[in-house]
Amino acid sequence: MIVCPARLEPTFSPRPWGSLSLAPLFPEKSNLAEPLGEAWMTGNESRFASGPFAGKTLGEAWPEMPPEWAGTRADQSGAFPLLVKFIFPEEKLSVQVHPDDDYASQREREAGGRGKTEMWYVLRARPGAEVMVGLKSSVTRGEFQRAIADGTAEKCLEHIPLRAGDAVFVPAGTAHTIGPGLVLCEVQQNSDLTYRVYDYNRRDAQGRARELHIAKALDVMRFGKQIGGKVEPVRVRQGPLTATHFAACRYFATEQWEFSERINTATSREHFDLLIFLDGSGSIQWGADRAEYAPAQVWLLPAALGDYLLAPDARTLLLRTYVPGDLKELGRRLAEQGVAEADWSGLVHR
């Protein structure tokens, strides 16, 4: 089978808290009649626009991908492991929480049985924009349950103001919501399991309230010490490339690449890479072949691609994310670049 970078087409999800315009990332999605909240870039229904799987959905292609594409360590027994989204909130999302793998495998088998740990990267933030992530350490289960009932759940959460370039790690079990005025890129386990505890009394066009899942949410929610929140990244300069490392866990590792000159890099045979282009244009070059990239595109780079080159026409900003086979691999790679363990260990969530 041909081994080459392959681009994925997005699918779009209506949400009551979404936006009527997704420009400039998706200029064709402007002046909408219904608010769109999310662009799913690697969902099961996202379709390959190029490469040997062109025309197939990711859900169809993933089980049949050979190791040269998926990687020698890939688990292909379930859905594609990573879901990448762009999120466009113009109102607050519900106060919610996601289960972990253990709970999901026991209680949510029909929904895929996979938990949801995620991180958010901030593309744009209006003044005053914020998220709320994690309960205040003094909040007990009983206090939070009463706050849900009286509509004051927000007061139990930590408020985190954000600006462009920030990142937030949200492990399973962490209560959270996203405020308006942000455009986020979300990297997460490929799961849509969400337990809502408060939805600001919103109603749909038929006057119905969205379902709440309070009992399940309280079962999975982390009380006391929290492990999520805003990330303190580690930046490494390698010639023309500035790499900013945000978070690494067994589900994903994510870093930002910024460059204005061509860079040479390579894939690992253990795992595929996803390149999420946020700004800039140029070409991906491998062997004698090339493909043009642009903002709001996600490219899957097969594990066996090996050496390739990114040649920008203008300053390029992208996120690279992958499923690490071994978190020690990241530590070794950063150590080779002169980063002390004390500086990067806080990014690793085991």
C-alpha positions in Angstrom: 0.0 0.0 0.0 1.2 3.5 -0.8 2.5 5.4 2.3 1.8 9.1 2.1 0.3 12.0 4.1 -3.5 11.9 3.9 -5.9 14.8 4.6 -9.2 14.3 6.4 -12.4 16.3 5.8 -14.3 17.7 8.8 -17.9 17.1 9.8 -19.8 19.8 11.6 -22.1 19.4 14.7 -24.9 21.8 15.6 -24.9 22.9 19.3 -27.2 25.3 21.1 -24.2 27.2 22.5 -22.4 27.4 19.1 -21.7 30.1 16.6 -23.4 31.3 13.4 -20.0 31.9 11.7 -16.9 29.7 11.8 -14.9 32.1 9.8 -12.0 32.5 9.2 -11.1 28.9 9.8 -14.1 27.7 7.8 -15.2 30.8 5.7 -17.9 28.7 3.9 -19.6 28.3 7.3 -20.8 31.9 7.6 -24.2 33.5 8.1 -25.6 30.2 9.3 -29.3 29.6 10.1 -28.4 27.2 12.9 -25.4 27.5 15.3 -22.6 25.1 14.8 -20.5 24.3 17.9 -17.9 21.8 16.7 -15.9 20.8 13.6 -14.9 17.2 14.1 -11.7 16.7 12.2 -11.0 13.0 13.0 -14.4 11.7 13.9 -15.5 8.3 12.7 -17.5 9.9 9.9 -14.6 12.2 8.8 -13.7 11.2 5.2 -10.3 10.9 3.7 -9.8 13.5 0.9 -6.5 12.1 -0.3 -4.3 9.0 -0.1 -5.1 5.3 -0.7 -8.2 5.6 1.6 -9.7 8.5 -0.3 -13.5 8.4 -0.1 -13.6 6.2 2.9 -14.5 7.4 6.4 -11.9 7.1 9.2 -14.2 4.7 10.9 -14.1 2.4 7.9 -10.4 2.8 7.2 -8.9 2.4 10.7 -9.6 -1.3 11.2 -7.9 -2.2 7.9 -4.9 0.0 8.1 -1.6 -2.0 8.0 1.1 -1.3 10.6 2.9 0.9 8.0 0.0 3.3 8.5 -1.3 2.7 12.0 2.0 2.0 13.7 3.5 -1.1 15.2 2.0 -0.3 18.7 -1.5 0.6 17.5 -4.6 -0.9 19.1 -7.1 -1.3 16.3 -9.6 -3.3 18.2 -11.8 -0.3 18.7 -12.4 3.1 17.1 -9.6 5.4 15.9 -8.0 6.6 19.2 -7.8 10.4 18.8 -10.7 12.8 18.2 -9.6 16.3 17.1 -12.2 19.1 17.1 -12.4 22.8 16.7 -14.9 24.3 19.2 -16.8 27.6 18.7 -18.7 28.6 21.8 -20.8 31.8 21.9 -22.6 30.7 25.1 -21.4 28.7 28.0 -21.3 24.9 27.6 -23.1 22.8 30.2 -21.3 22.1 33.4 -20.2 18.6 32.8 -17.7 15.7 33.4 -16.5 12.7 31.5 -15.9 9.2 32.8 -12.7 7.3 32.8 -12.0 4.1 30.9 -12.8 1.8 33.8 -16.2 3.3 34.4 -17.1 3.6 30.7 -16.1 -0.1 30.0 -18.4 -1.2 32.8 -21.3 1.2 32.4 -21.2 2.5 28.8 -20.4 -0.4 26.6 -23.1 0.5 24.1 -21.6 4.0 23.7 -18.1 2.5 23.0 -16.9 1.8 26.5 -14.1 4.4 26.3 -13.5 7.3 28.7 -12.6 10.8 27.8 -9.5 12.7 28.7 -8.9 15.9 26.7 -6.9 19.0 26.3 -7.7 22.4 24.8 -5.5 24.7 22.8 -6.7 28.3 22.5 -6.7 29.7 19.0 -8.6 32.9 19.8 -9.8 34.5 22.9 -11.8 37.7 23.3 -11.0 39.9 26.4 -12.4 38.3 29.5 -12.8 34.8 28.0 -12.4 31.9 30.4 -13.0 28.3 31.1 -13.9 26.7 34.4 -11.9 23.5 35.1 -11.8 21.5 38.3 -13.7 21.8 41.6 -12.3 24.0 44.4 -10.4 21.6 46.7 -12.8 22.4 49.6 -15.9 21.4 47.7 -17.5 18.1 48.9 -19.9 15.8 47.0 -22.8 17.0 49.1 -22.0 20.7 48.6 -21.7 20.2 44.9 -25.0 18.3 44.7 -26.7 21.2 46.5 -25.1 23.7 44.2 -26.5 21.8 41.2 -30.0 22.0 42.7 -29.9 25.7 43.4 -28.1 26.7 40.1 -24.8 27.8 41.6 -22.6 25.0 40.3 -20.2 27.5 38.7 -19.2 28.8 42.2 -17.7 25.5 43.0 -15.4 25.5 39.9 -12.0 27.1 39.4 -12.2 30.0 36.9 -9.2 30.2 34.4 -8.9 33.3 32.2 -7.3 32.4 28.8 -5.6 34.0 25.9 -4.4 32.7 22.5 -1.7 30.1 22.8 -2.7 28.8 26.2 -3.5 25.1 26.8 -5.7 23.4 29.4 -5.5 19.7 30.4 -8.8 18.1 31.4 -8.4 14.5 32.6 -11.5 12.2 33.0 -13.4 12.9 36.2 -12.7 16.7 36.1 -15.8 19.0 36.3 -15.6 21.7 33.7 -17.3 24.1 31.3 -16.1 26.4 28.5 -17.2 30.1 28.3 -18.0 32.2 25.3 -15.6 34.2 23.2 -13.1 31.4 22.5 -12.1 29.2 19.6 -10.4 26.1 20.8 -8.7 23.1 19.3 -9.5 20.0 21.3 -7.5 16.8 21.3 -9.1 13.9 23.2 -9.8 10.3 23.4 -12.3 9.3 20.7 -15.3 9.3 22.9 -18.4 11.4 23.1 -19.5 10.4 26.7 -20.5 13.5 28.5 -22.4 13.7 31.8 -24.2 17.1 32.2 -25.0 18.4 35.6 -26.3 21.9 34.8 -27.3 23.4 31.4 -28.3 27.0 32.4 -32.0 26.1 31.9 -31.6 26.1 28.1 -34.4 24.8 25.9 -34.4 23.5 22.4 -36.8 24.7 19.6 -39.5 22.4 21.0 -39.1 23.8 24.5 -37.4 20.7 25.8 -34.5 20.8 28.3 -31.4 18.7 27.4 -31.0 15.6 29.5 -28.9 15.8 32.7 -26.9 12.9 34.1 -26.3 13.9 37.7 -26.1 10.5 39.3 -23.5 9.3 36.9 -21.6 12.6 37.0 -21.3 12.4 40.8 -20.1 8.8 40.5 -17.1 9.7 38.3 -16.3 13.3 39.5 -13.0 14.0 41.2 -13.3 15.7 44.6 -10.4 17.1 46.6 -7.1 17.6 44.9 -7.4 18.3 41.2 -4.9 17.3 38.5 -6.2 19.3 35.5 -6.0 22.9 34.6 -3.9 25.4 32.7 -0.6 23.9 31.4 2.8 25.4 32.0 4.4 24.4 28.7 8.0 23.6 27.9 9.5 25.3 24.8 12.5 24.0 22.9 14.2 25.8 20.0 15.7 23.5 17.3 17.1 25.7 14.5 14.1 27.3 12.7 11.6 25.3 14.7 10.2 26.3 18.1 8.4 23.3 19.7 6.1 23.9 22.6 5.2 20.8 24.6 1.8 21.0 26.3 0.7 17.7 27.7 1.5 13.9 27.5 -0.6 11.1 28.9 -1.2 7.5 27.8 -3.9 8.7 25.4 -2.1 11.5 23.6 0.9 13.8 23.5 0.5 17.2 22.0 3.0 19.9 21.0 2.9 23.1 19.0 5.3 23.7 16.1 6.1 27.2 14.9 8.4 27.9 11.9 9.0 30.3 9.1 11.7 28.3 7.3 11.6 24.7 6.0 12.1 22.0 8.6 13.1 18.4 8.3 11.6 15.8 10.5 10.4 12.2 10.6 7.7 9.9 11.8 8.2 7.0 14.2 7.3 3.5 13.1 5.5 2.9 16.4 2.6 5.4 15.8 1.0 7.7 13.2 1.1 11.4 13.6 -1.6 14.0 13.2 -0.7 17.5 12.0 -3.3 20.1 12.8 -2.6 23.2 10.8 -3.7 26.4 12.5 -2.1 29.2 10.6 0.1 29.6 7.5 0.4 27.7 4.2 3.0 25.7 2.4 3.8 22.1 1.5 4.5 18.7 3.0 7.2 17.0 1.0 8.3 13.4 1.1 10.5 11.6 -1.5 9.7 13.2 -4.8 6.1 14.0 -3.8 4.4 17.0 -2.2 1.0 18.1 -0.9 -0.1 21.7 -0.1 -1.4 22.5 3.4 -3.6 25.3 4.7 -5.2 26.4 8.0 -8.0 24.2 9.5 -6.6 21.1 7.9 -5.7 17.8 9.6 -3.3 15.4 7.9 -2.6 11.9 9.1 1.0 10.9 8.6 1.5 7.2 8.4 4.0 5.6 10.8 6.3 4.3 8.1 6.4 7.7 6.2 9.9 8.3 7.7 11.7 11.5 6.7 9.6 14.4 5.4 9.9 18.1 5.1 7.6 21.0 5.8 8.2 24.0 3.5 6.2 27.1 4.6 5.1 29.9 2.3 4.5 32.0 5.4 4.9 31.5 9.2 3.2 28.3 10.1 1.6 27.2 13.3 0.5 23.6 13.8 -0.2 21.1 16.5 1.3 17.7 16.3 -0.4 15.0 18.3 0.1 11.2 18.5 -0.5 8.2 20.8 2.8 7.6 22.7 3.8 4.0 23.0 5.9 4.8 26.0 5.9 8.1 27.9 9.6 7.6 28.6 10.1 8.1 24.9 9.1 11.8 25.3 11.4 12.2 28.3 14.3 10.8 26.4 13.6 13.0 23.4 13.4 16.1 25.5 16.6 15.2 27.4 18.4 14.9 24.1 17.3 18.5 23.4 18.8 19.7 26.7 15.5 19.9 28.7 15.9 18.8 32.4 13.5 16.2 33.7 12.3 18.7 36.4 11.2 21.0 33.6 9.1 18.5 31.6 7.9 16.1 34.2 4.9 18.3 35.2 3.5 17.9 31.6 3.4 14.1 31.9 0.2 12.5 33.4 0.7 8.8 34.0 
